[in-house]
Amino acid sequence: MYKRIIIIVIFLLLVGCNSENNNQVKIEDYDGFRSEIQTKYIELDELVNQIEGELKFKDGEIALQKKEIDNLKKRIVTLESSIDMQHRDMNYVLNQDSYRAYTSELLNDIITELEDYSTIRGIITNYDEKNDFLEIDVLEYIAYYDEKRIEELGIDTDNELIISGAYIYNDPNDDRKYQLNDRLKIYLYQDGDPGEMVGSSNEDLISKMSETPNLSYTFHLVNDVVIRISEDFHN
């Protein structure tokens, strides 16, 4: 666009000079004048190219800055979304009835992924504190709707009680002995408050066994070594 305007201006100047000074300009002077005009045109053309180049450079800088700003905006939105999600998660955890219960469940979910982890439920028939081992009469809890397993074990559903949503089957031939881990942890229900389970000592466990010899427990094992004992609660 700029080139066209300059060419038109130069053309008008040339025409004006020729029309007004036709009688005064000689042929040889005209050739020199034309050469000078051509030189000026080249200079102006270079100037126009330079201006256009600078404009393109400025446009490129503006486009780059705009792209950087857009990227920053996207990062801000992403960070805000991530922070909101973390706040929601924290509020969810903190609003639970028991944060400790949440943590225990989480750790239990993690440890169950170990190939050598297992649990059994049963009654402690002997506790050898000196040699650190337990003898356990294993119990199997069969969900009241597990018709296949109920039929396999021949459970009399008309006469057997449903405890905590399950039938409890005691195989007379399934007694086991397990070693205790050095860092064994024991959790028993607090007296007078069956909803609160607290960490207990070996002496507490012995006392509980003597008071309620048929009380069942859940035993958490790794490599067939007991790492945790938790008292079962039935309703």
C-alpha positions in Angstrom: 0.0 0.0 0.0 2.8 2.4 0.9 4.7 1.6 -2.3 1.6 2.5 -4.4 1.1 5.8 -2.7 4.8 6.8 -3.1 4.8 5.7 -6.8 1.7 7.8 -7.4 3.3 10.9 -5.7 6.5 10.5 -7.7 4.5 10.1 -11.0 2.5 13.3 -10.3 5.7 15.2 -9.5 7.3 14.0 -12.8 4.2 15.0 -14.8 4.0 18.4 -13.1 7.6 19.2 -13.8 7.3 18.2 -17.4 4.2 20.2 -18.0 5.3 23.4 -16.3 9.0 23.5 -17.5 8.7 21.8 -20.9 10.4 24.7 -22.6 13.2 25.1 -20.1 14.4 21.5 -19.5 16.9 20.2 -22.0 17.0 16.5 -23.1 20.3 15.8 -21.2 19.0 17.5 -18.1 15.9 15.3 -18.3 18.0 12.1 -18.3 19.8 13.2 -15.2 16.7 14.3 -13.5 15.1 10.9 -14.3 18.1 9.1 -12.9 17.9 11.1 -9.7 14.2 10.4 -9.4 14.9 6.7 -9.8 17.5 6.8 -7.1 15.1 8.5 -4.8 12.5 5.9 -5.6 14.9 3.1 -4.7 15.7 4.8 -1.4 12.0 5.3 -0.7 11.3 1.7 -1.6 14.0 0.5 0.8 12.6 2.7 3.5 9.1 1.3 2.9 10.5 -2.3 3.1 12.3 -1.3 6.4 9.1 0.1 7.8 7.1 -3.0 6.8 9.8 -5.2 8.4 9.6 -3.3 11.6 5.8 -3.5 11.6 6.0 -7.3 11.1 8.5 -7.6 13.9 6.3 -5.6 16.2 3.3 -7.7 15.2 5.3 -10.9 15.9 6.4 -9.6 19.3 2.8 -8.7 20.2 1.6 -12.1 19.1 4.3 -13.9 21.2 3.4 -11.8 24.2 -0.3 -12.6 23.7 0.5 -16.3 23.5 2.6 -16.1 26.7 -0.2 -14.3 28.5 -2.8 -16.9 27.3 -0.5 -19.7 28.6 -0.2 -18.0 32.0 -3.9 -17.6 32.2 -4.3 -21.4 31.5 -1.8 -22.2 34.2 -3.6 -20.0 36.7 -6.9 -21.7 35.9 -5.3 -25.1 36.3 -3.7 -24.2 39.6 -6.9 -22.8 40.9 -8.8 -25.9 39.9 -6.1 -28.1 41.6 -6.2 -26.0 44.8 -10.0 -26.2 44.9 -9.9 -30.0 44.6 -7.3 -30.3 47.4 -9.5 -28.1 49.6 -12.5 -30.3 48.8 -10.5 -33.5 49.6 -9.2 -32.0 52.9 -12.7 -30.8 53.9 -14.0 -34.3 53.2 -11.3 -36.0 55.3 -11.6 -33.5 58.2 -15.4 -33.8 58.3 -15.3 -37.5 58.8 -16.5 -38.8 62.2 -13.0 -40.1 62.8 -9.9 -39.1 61.0 -8.1 -42.0 62.6 -10.6 -44.4 61.1 -10.0 -42.9 57.7 -6.3 -43.3 58.1 -6.6 -46.9 59.3 -8.8 -47.8 56.3 -6.4 -46.1 53.9 -3.4 -48.0 55.3 -5.4 -51.2 55.3 -6.2 -50.7 51.6 -2.6 -50.1 50.8 -1.3 -53.1 52.8 -3.8 -55.5 51.2 -2.0 -54.9 47.9 1.0 -56.8 49.4 1.2 -60.4 48.0 2.1 -61.8 51.4 -0.6 -60.1 53.4 -3.7 -61.9 54.7 -6.2 -61.9 57.5 -8.1 -64.5 59.4 -10.7 -64.4 62.1 -10.9 -66.6 65.1 -10.7 -67.3 68.9 -7.5 -67.3 70.8 -7.2 -70.7 72.5 -3.7 -70.2 73.8 -1.2 -67.3 74.1 2.4 -68.3 74.8 3.8 -64.9 75.9 7.3 -66.4 76.5 7.7 -67.8 73.0 5.5 -65.1 71.3 3.0 -67.3 69.5 -0.8 -67.8 69.4 -3.0 -70.8 68.9 -6.2 -69.8 67.1 -9.4 -71.6 66.5 -10.3 -70.2 63.1 -13.8 -69.0 62.3 -15.3 -68.4 58.9 -17.9 -65.6 58.4 -20.3 -66.4 55.6 -22.6 -63.6 54.3 -26.2 -64.5 54.8 -26.8 -64.1 51.0 -23.9 -66.4 50.0 -26.2 -69.4 49.2 -23.5 -71.4 47.5 -21.1 -71.4 50.5 -24.0 -71.9 52.9 -25.0 -75.0 51.0 -21.3 -76.3 50.8 -21.0 -76.1 54.6 -24.5 -77.4 55.3 -25.4 -74.5 57.5 -28.9 -74.8 59.1 -30.2 -71.3 58.3 -33.4 -72.0 60.3 -31.5 -72.5 63.6 -28.2 -70.6 63.1 -28.1 -67.0 64.2 -27.1 -64.3 61.8 -24.4 -62.1 63.5 -23.3 -58.9 61.9 -24.9 -60.0 58.6 -23.2 -63.4 58.5 -23.3 -66.9 59.7 -20.3 -67.9 61.8 -18.9 -71.3 60.9 -16.4 -73.0 63.3 -14.5 -75.9 61.6 -13.4 -78.2 64.5 -10.3 -79.3 62.5 -9.0 -75.8 61.6 -6.7 -74.8 64.5 -3.6 -72.8 63.7 -0.5 -71.6 65.4 1.2 -68.3 64.5 4.3 -66.4 65.6 4.0 -62.8 66.7 5.9 -60.0 65.2 8.3 -58.0 67.4 6.3 -54.8 66.6 2.9 -56.4 67.2 0.0 -53.9 67.7 -3.1 -54.8 69.5 -6.4 -52.9 69.3 -9.3 -53.6 71.7 -12.7 -51.9 72.2 -12.8 -49.6 75.2 -14.9 -50.8 78.1 -18.3 -49.2 78.1 -17.9 -47.8 74.6 -17.9 -50.5 71.9 -17.6 -47.8 69.2 -14.1 -46.7 70.3 -11.2 -49.0 69.6 -7.9 -48.1 71.3 -4.3 -49.4 71.2 -3.7 -51.9 74.0 -0.9 -54.0 75.5 -0.3 -57.7 75.7 -1.5 -57.7 79.3 -4.8 -56.1 78.2 -5.2 -58.9 75.7 -4.6 -61.6 78.3 -7.1 -59.9 80.6 -9.7 -59.8 77.8 -9.2 -63.4 77.0 -9.7 -64.5 80.6 -12.9 -62.4 80.9 -14.4 -63.4 77.5 -12.7 -66.6 76.3 -15.0 -67.0 73.3 -14.4 -63.4 72.0 -13.2 -63.4 68.3 -10.5 -61.3 66.8 -9.1 -60.4 63.4 -5.5 -61.3 62.8 -3.5 -59.4 60.2 -0.6 -61.5 58.9 2.4 -60.9 56.7 4.5 -64.0 55.8 2.3 -65.9 58.2 3.5 -63.7 61.1 0.9 -61.8 63.1 1.5 -58.0 62.9 -1.8 -56.8 64.3 -4.7 -58.1 66.4 -8.0 -56.2 66.4 -11.0 -57.2 68.5 -14.2 -58.0 66.5 -17.4 -56.2 67.2 -20.7 -58.0 66.7 -24.2 -56.6 66.6 
